[in-house]
Amino acid sequence: MPRITLGDRLQAIVDSPNLPASKLNFAKSLLAYYQRKRMLTTGRRHWVDNLEAMIEARATLEDSDKPDIVQEIDDLIARMPEEDASSWNMGFAQSLREQAMTGHACGFDNPLSEAQLSKLADISAEYTDDALAARNMWPTEYREKYIDDAGVLANYYATTAYYREYVHAIRSNADYVPPKRFFMKLYNNKYAQKVLKAHKADAKYAVGSGVKPRASAAYSVRNAIAKGAVVISHDLPIISAANGAKHYKVLPYGGIKPINVEERHIKRMK
């Protein structure tokens, strides 16, 4: 039978599911030190025994003395769909589980705060049978009710520093369905609603209309269409969440190159 070295024991410690998460990086540093030096100092060597004792105690708790809150978290994790394996919800639940087990092992009656328990309850509500059934219907609901608006919002957010992942996914994959909780939070915020309102509003100036700049327009716009311009399109992607943000393409009179301008920056040519 091959001899078990300190390296073997440290690797087993690092790999153990019962190692407290707060000690994982420390255990990895011990292993890295041993792999470089092929030995441990007296102080470091003492920690090998300590970590193994922690793992053994934790394994005993897992087998015979798991507190109710940990069982509740385990039940929640078991209900989470596979696609949530790397989600924030999963990470939070696992973190609370670790804290609860560690606190219980140290003799704390209430290892989690009221705020943590409240957030845990909020997350649990997302994984009830009814919530999961509604979630399974979300792709159909999204495609029937929201997909066009999602494209409008992706075009708007592409001009900002926000939601880059969402923008890329929407624009590059026609089959992509964003998570409902994320999408509805984005969809219902006041900026998104202003963008959608501008997109769906009737154009104030029809194609072929003559327009001129308002005093509020940027100098570049005022200069480009100082003599007026003709509207050639009024369905460009919305790029701001302001009143009058409908986006036009206009051709300056006497010019050959169109410019883009928002409705709030032009008025009817008289």
N, C-alpha and C positions, 0 to 999 in steps of 0.2 A: 504494500500500500504506500503510495507516494507521501512524503512528509508534507504536512500543511505548514506553509510559511506565513510570516506576518503579512506578506503581500496577498496571499490567498484569503486570509482573514479580513484584511482591509477591503478587498474586492467584494467579499460577501457582505460586509457592512454597507458599502456603497450601494449594492444591488438590492438590499433588503427592503421590502415594502413597509416594514415595521420601524425603520429608522425615522425618527422625528425629522420633518422637513427642515427645521431650523438647524439641524446638525449635518445636513447633506453636504453643503459646501466645505465644512470643516473636515468631514470624513474624506472628501475628495482631495483636499490639500494634504492630509496625512498620507494617502495613497500615492500622490504625486511625489511627495518627499521621499517615501520609501523607494519608489521606482528610480529616483535619481541617485540616492545614496546607498541603496541596498541595506539600510538599517534605519532605526529610529532612535532619537535621543530618549533619555529616561522619562522626561515629561511627556513626550509624544507617545511613547510605548504604554504609559499608564492609561492613555485615552482609548487605546484599543479595547482594553478590558471594560472601561466605562461604557463605551458605545455598544459593545456586545450585551452588557447588562441592561442597557436601555431597550435594546431590541427584544431581549427575552421578556422583559417586563411588559413591553407594549404588546407582544404576541399573546401573552397571558390575558391581558385586558381584552384584546380582540376576540379571544376564544370564550372567555367566561364572565367578563365584567364590563360589557359595553354599555355606556349610559344611554338613556332614552333619546337624547338629542342626537347622538351619533347614529342610532338606528333610524331616526327620522331622516337624517341627511342621506344615509345609505339608501333608504327607500326612494328619496327624491332622485338621487343619481341614477338609480335603476330605471326610473321612469323617463329619463332624458333620452331623446332619440340620438342615434349614432352621429347625426350631423352636428350635434351640439358638443361633441367630445372635446373640441378645442375652444369652446365659447367662453365668454366672460362668466356666464352663469355657472358653468362647470368649474372653472377655476376658483370662483368665490366659494362654491359649495365645498370643494375639496379643501380649501384653505380653512374654512370654518370647522370641517371635520377634524383636521389636523390639530387645530387649536383646542377643540373640545376634548379630544383624546389626551392631549398633553396636559391640559388643565385637570382633567379627571385623574390622570396618573399622579399629579402633584397634590391631589386632595381638595381641589377647588369645587365647591358645590355648584357655582354658576360660572362656568368658564367662558360664556359668551355674553356680550353686552346686550342691552335692550335694543339698541340700534341694529346690531348684527342679527338678532332674532327677528326684528321687524323686516329687514331686507330679505332674510331667508324665507319668511312667510310670503313676501311679494313674489319671489322666484318660484316658490312651490305652487302659487296660484297659476303660473304659466304652464304647469305640467299636470293639471287635473285631467280627467278623462274628457270633459267638455272642451277644455282649452286645447288639448291635443287634437280632438276631432275637428275643431274650428281651424286649427293650424293645417291640418291635412287638406282642408278645402281652400286654403289661401292661394295656391297657384292658380286655381280656376277663377277665384274672385279677382285676383290681381290682373289676369289676362282679360277678363270681361270688363272691369271697371277702371283700372288704374294704369294700364300699360302705356297709353298715349300720354297721360300726364307725367308718367315717369320719364319719358323721353324729353318732354319739355323741361322738366326739372334738371335732368342730366345736362342738357345744353346750357342751362343757366349756371349750374354749379361748376361746369367746366371752365368758366371765366373766373372762378374764385379758388381759394386754397383749401376748400372744404370738400369732404366726401370723395376724395380722389378715387378710392377703390370702387365705390358705387358708380361713379361717372364712367370709369373704364369698363366695368362689367356691363352696364346698360348699353353702352355704345358699341361694344365689341361682340356681344353675344345676345342674339335675339331671343334665346331660350332662357336667359337668366331671370330668376325670380328672387328679388331681395327678401331678406327676412321681414316678416310682417311688422314686428315690434319696431325695427329700425325704420322701415319705410313709412309707417304711419306717424312716427315721431317727426320724420323729415317732412312728410306731406302736410302735416297739420301746423307746422310752424308758420309764423306770420309772413316771413319772407317768401316761402314757397307759395302761400295763398295769393300774395300780391303778383307773383310771376304768373301763376295760372290765370288770375283775373285779367291781367294784361294780355295774355295769349288768347283768351276766349272772347275778349271784348271786340265789338265791331270796330273796324278801322275808321278813324275819323276822316281820313283822306283817301279817296278811292284811287285806284291805278289810273293814271292819266291826269290827275289833279295837279294844279300848279301850287307850289308852296314856297315859303321864304322863311328865313331863320327868325327865331325869337331872340330877344336880348339875352335870355338865360343860356343860350347855346354856347358851346365852347368857341373860342376864336377861330379855330380851324374850320368849324362848321359854318360859322357866320361868313368867313372869308370865301369858302368854297361855293356857297350858294347865295352870295350877296345879291346877285341879279335874279334869283329865283331858281327853281328846279321843278322837274316833273316827277311825280311818283311812278316808279316802275315795279315796285313790289312792297307789300306791307305784311308779309308773313315770315320775316327773318326770325331766327331764334331770339327769345327774350334774354337780355344780358344784364338787366338790373331789376331790383325789386322796388322800383319807385313808381309813383303814380304817373301814368302817361308813358310807360316803358315799352309800349308796342313798337316794334323795330321795323324801320322802313329802309328801302334802297331807293335813292333818288338820283336823277341825272341833272346836274347843273345846266341851265340854259347856256348854250354855246360851248359846253364841255363835251368830252368824249369818255370820261371816266366817272362811273357812279360812285357815290359815297353812301355810307350807312348812317342813319340818324334816328334818334328816338322821337316818338310823337310829341313828347313834352317840349322838344326843342324846335318845332316848326309850327307855322300857322298858314292859313289859307292865303294864297296870292290873290290880291285884288287888282 
